[in-house]
Amino acid sequence: MKSIVATFDLETGTSQTVLAVDLHLEAPNWTRDGTALIVNGGGRLFSLPLASPSLQEIDTGFACRLNNDHGISPDGTMLVISDSTRTEESCIYTLPFTGGEPRRITEKVPSYWHGWSPDGRDLAYTARREKTFQIFTCPADSGSETRVTRDFDHCDGPDYTPDGEWIWFNGETDGSVQLWRIRPDGTDLERMTDDERVNWFPHPSPNGKSVVYLAYENGTRGHPANRHVELRMMPADGGTSQLLTKLFGGQGTINVPSWSPDGRRFAFVRYDVV
């Protein structure tokens, strides 16, 4: 399986390959200075400079079983990772952007990070505390968690709008997986898509006008890898979505925030069977 890390240019409607390797890479973030991507592979984290693309491993200390839920703080000084090295199930940690020893943030597991509030104060994540995965938040420097959603069969992919007023996420009810938004305090829940697709991982644009997300075919269960999927974009206030591109991917393609700082492009991963 070959991983192709790519960027999509909204102005031209075209994608450009950054790196193609015979290694399973996932979930690109775009650094705050716009010069590099951050990806994971084989339980490790890598920097991928755009000017001279090559994988440069980031020191994550003891953490060597990272999954694809990682990101960068709004001020660009910290990384957040989800790792199971010491906890068996995924736990959230932070560490300096340049690498170092992780600091544990979530007391309970499993916890999978997905969003960092624009003011840098809070993290949003999906976690199973009873029978189902719901959306939670907690202070970015650790502390008591707050449950945001309650009545879904499954929730995932929470990401803040740039003004911090909303958290977007995908939520499943009665077998239908659609996109929703909710206030960080758990009020004003609103369904944002209502179609036959299985919609995952919404990411609001830096200017707050659009949301890019991953769409599976009707009937897909969960968010599997190695599927024919679509990347779609919709207005942040709701409305008709548009197809950006079709690809072979799914899990790992766009799990985490991946917009460029200027909002003109976003990064994703597709896969080729070799």
Rosetta blueprint (number, residue, H / E / L):
1 M L
2 K E
3 S E
4 I E
5 V E
6 A E
7 T E
8 F E
9 D E
10 L L
11 E L
12 T L
13 G L
14 T E
15 S E
16 Q E
17 T E
18 V E
19 L E
20 A E
21 V E
22 D L
23 L L
24 H L
25 L L
26 E E
27 A E
28 P E
29 N E
30 W E
31 T L
32 R L
33 D L
34 G L
35 T L
36 A E
37 L E
38 I E
39 V E
40 N E
41 G E
42 G L
43 G L
44 R E
45 L E
46 F E
47 S E
48 L E
49 P E
50 L L
51 A L
52 S L
53 P L
54 S L
55 L L
56 Q E
57 E E
58 I L
59 D L
60 T L
61 G L
62 F L
63 A L
64 C L
65 R L
66 L E
67 N L
68 N L
69 D L
70 H L
71 G E
72 I E
73 S L
74 P L
75 D L
76 G L
77 T L
78 M E
79 L E
80 V E
81 I E
82 S E
83 D E
84 S L
85 T L
86 R L
87 T L
88 E L
89 E L
90 S L
91 C E
92 I E
93 Y E
94 T E
95 L E
96 P E
97 F L
98 T L
99 G L
100 G L
101 E L
102 P L
103 R E
104 R E
105 I L
106 T L
107 E L
108 K L
109 V L
110 P L
111 S E
112 Y E
113 W E
114 H E
115 G E
116 W E
117 S L
118 P L
119 D L
120 G L
121 R L
122 D E
123 L E
124 A E
125 Y E
126 T E
127 A E
128 R E
129 R L
130 E L
131 K L
132 T L
133 F E
134 Q E
135 I E
136 F E
137 T E
138 C E
139 P E
140 A L
141 D L
142 S L
143 G L
144 S L
145 E L
146 T E
147 R E
148 V L
149 T L
150 R L
151 D L
152 F L
153 D L
154 H E
155 C E
156 D E
157 G E
158 P E
159 D E
160 Y E
161 T L
162 P L
163 D L
164 G L
165 E L
166 W L
167 I E
168 W E
169 F E
170 N E
171 G E
172 E E
173 T E
174 D L
175 G L
176 S E
177 V E
178 Q E
179 L E
180 W E
181 R E
182 I E
183 R L
184 P L
185 D L
186 G L
187 T L
188 D L
189 L L
190 E E
191 R E
192 M L
193 T L
194 D L
195 D L
196 E L
197 R L
198 V E
199 N E
200 W E
201 F E
202 P E
203 H E
204 P E
205 S L
206 P L
207 N L
208 G L
209 K L
210 S E
211 V E
212 V E
213 Y E
214 L E
215 A E
216 Y E
217 E L
218 N L
219 G L
220 T L
221 R L
222 G L
223 H L
224 P L
225 A L
226 N L
227 R E
228 H E
229 V E
230 E E
231 L E
232 R E
233 M E
234 M E
235 P E
236 A L
237 D L
238 G L
239 G L
240 T L
241 S L
242 Q E
243 L E
244 L E
245 T E
246 K E
247 L E
248 F E
249 G E
250 G L
251 Q L
252 G L
253 T L
254 I L
255 N L
256 V L
257 P L
258 S L
259 W E
260 S L
261 P L
262 D L
263 G L
264 R L
265 R E
266 F E
267 A E
268 F E
269 V E
270 R E
271 Y E
272 D E
273 V L
274 V L
